[in-house]
Amino acid sequence: MTKICCVCSKVEEDGDWITDCVTSATKRFTHGYCPACYDDVMEDLGRIVNMRNSVRPPVVQGVSNYDIADVCA
């Protein structure tokens, strides 16, 4: 099965990712990421995770969340 990048549409041919590729209509494709797009996506994901972790509400000492027993009682 031939891999095609879901971001930039490069096609993997013999281990190389190429832009200009002539393919036959009988080839089967699977989508994924080329190495460059994968690195970009992982970098963006890291930024999102760091941003999300930095805006979490502070933990207040002595205050606990409800236990399931409190809710079901």
Buried (B, 14 or more C-beta within 10 A) or exposed (E): EEBBBEBEEBBBEEEEBEEEBEEEEEEEEEEEBBEEBEEBEEEEEEEEEEEEEEEEEEEEEEEEEEEEEEEEE
